[in-house]
Amino acid sequence: MLEKLEKADLIAFGAHPDDVEIGCGGLIALTAKKRSVGIVDLTKGEMASTGTVEERAKEASEAARILNVKWRVNLGIPDRGVSINEQNIAEIVKVIRQSKPRIVLVPFPEDRHPDHVNCSKLVAQAVFSAGLWKVMPDLEPHRTKHIFHYFLNNFFAEPSFVVDISAAFQQKVAAVQAHHSQFDPDRLRPTSLNTGGFTETLEARNRFFGSLIKATYGEPYYSKEMLSIGDLFAL
């Protein structure tokens, strides 16, 4: 059972404790400077090749401190068992209705990791259900204005927009590197995260998307719905 959550303008959902740092850590850091931000990890990442549940919980807490978010919770859904079912939808509906976010961030729904795919679809279903009066009528319904998708492994899809994260890129890197159990090279088991220059790859990706908007670093996002602009001069 989750504790009562404070309201948050933006909530970032990830299947595993380091997902949001990698995919949308820059936007989280920028948003947290002016607005309230929450992070929801669906699983404790217990199926990762390296790191224990206890290590990962401490690392997630430190990363949240670095990003300066209001709160971070873990729903305890089994790792590699992120299923789209009524129980999981209900848990996320509770989060949405308590915290009443205007914007929700989820992984892009096409990804090589099945948990990332199901996280995206599960949260989308819960966000929709959270607005229905006859679903869990003891909690006031809430309509989230936007769902935006961040990218983890699929960079072939065309993003809808790119956020300039130049001012927060080092903060993002520090939050990613707080997950020592996943990224430190001295671990017993070699993985794609602790070998092969993951940090350099992450920087190259963010530099590439930054170059598309004439910024040093950028994070790409996808929206299923057409976005409206009220003032061209605000661009």
BELFEN-V51358 format. One record per backbone hydrogen bond with DSSP energy under -0.5 kcal/mol. CO is the residue of the C=O (numbers start at 1). NH is the residue of the N-H. If there is no record, write none. Layout:
# BELFEN-V51358
((CO | NH) (CO | NH))
This chain:
# BELFEN-V51358
((9 | 102) (9 | 103) (10 | 38) (11 | 13) (11 | 105) (12 | 40) (14 | 42) (15 | 43) (16 | 19) (18 | 22) (19 | 23) (20 | 24) (21 | 25) (24 | 28) (25 | 29) (26 | 30) (27 | 31) (28 | 32) (29 | 33) (30 | 33) (31 | 34) (31 | 35) (36 | 9) (36 | 10) (37 | 70) (37 | 71) (38 | 12) (39 | 73) (40 | 14) (40 | 42) (41 | 75) (42 | 77) (45 | 48) (52 | 56) (53 | 57) (54 | 58) (55 | 59) (56 | 60) (57 | 61) (58 | 62) (59 | 63) (60 | 64) (61 | 65) (62 | 66) (63 | 67) (64 | 68) (64 | 69) (65 | 68) (71 | 39) (73 | 41) (78 | 81) (81 | 83) (83 | 85) (85 | 89) (86 | 90) (87 | 91) (88 | 92) (89 | 93) (90 | 94) (91 | 95) (92 | 96) (93 | 97) (94 | 98) (95 | 99) (96 | 100) (99 | 8) (102 | 145) (102 | 146) (103 | 11) (104 | 148) (105 | 13) (106 | 150) (109 | 111) (112 | 114) (113 | 116) (113 | 117) (114 | 118) (115 | 119) (116 | 120) (117 | 121) (118 | 122) (119 | 123) (120 | 124) (121 | 125) (122 | 126) (123 | 127) (124 | 128) (125 | 129) (126 | 130) (128 | 131) (129 | 132) (130 | 142) (132 | 135) (134 | 136) (136 | 139) (142 | 144) (146 | 104) (148 | 106) (149 | 222) (150 | 108) (153 | 155) (157 | 159) (161 | 221) (163 | 165) (163 | 219) (165 | 168) (165 | 169) (166 | 169) (168 | 172) (169 | 173) (170 | 174) (171 | 175) (172 | 176) (173 | 177) (174 | 178) (176 | 179) (178 | 180) (179 | 182) (179 | 183) (180 | 184) (184 | 187) (188 | 190) (191 | 195) (197 | 201) (198 | 202) (199 | 203) (200 | 204) (201 | 205) (202 | 206) (203 | 207) (204 | 208) (205 | 209) (206 | 210) (206 | 218) (207 | 211) (208 | 212) (209 | 213) (210 | 213) (210 | 215) (211 | 214) (217 | 165) (217 | 166) (219 | 163) (220 | 151) (221 | 160) (221 | 161) (222 | 149) (231 | 234) (232 | 235))
